[in-house]
Amino acid sequence: MERWLKWRVFPETRVNANQLLASLGLNSYNRWAIVRKTHGVMADDEIWLRFKGESLKHRDVTLCKSLYYFISRLHQKTPSQIVKERESVSYAFV
């Protein structure tokens, strides 16, 4: 379990680790506390944790909503709506 937790959180030695901890409302590095806040979700996969008493769905925790849910939105729109949406999207690379 410890090895899995290590894989699901940012490393303690990461350059901006203190800022990430602060954004999560944490004062110190604790893998379990980070996973409780982030649900162990990663940007590049669909694995995550739902804790007892929660009714969250993947859509609620994923970091890449536009990637995972773009196709389902396409099926709900007309071709002209899709073209207009694509023309209005700006892309930012970080």
Buried (B, 14 or more C-beta within 10 A) or exposed (E): EEEEBEEBBBEEEEEEBEEBBEEEEBEEBBBEBBBBBBBBBBEEEEEBBBEEEEEEEBEEBBEBEEEEEEEEEEEEEEEEEEEEEEEEEEEEEE
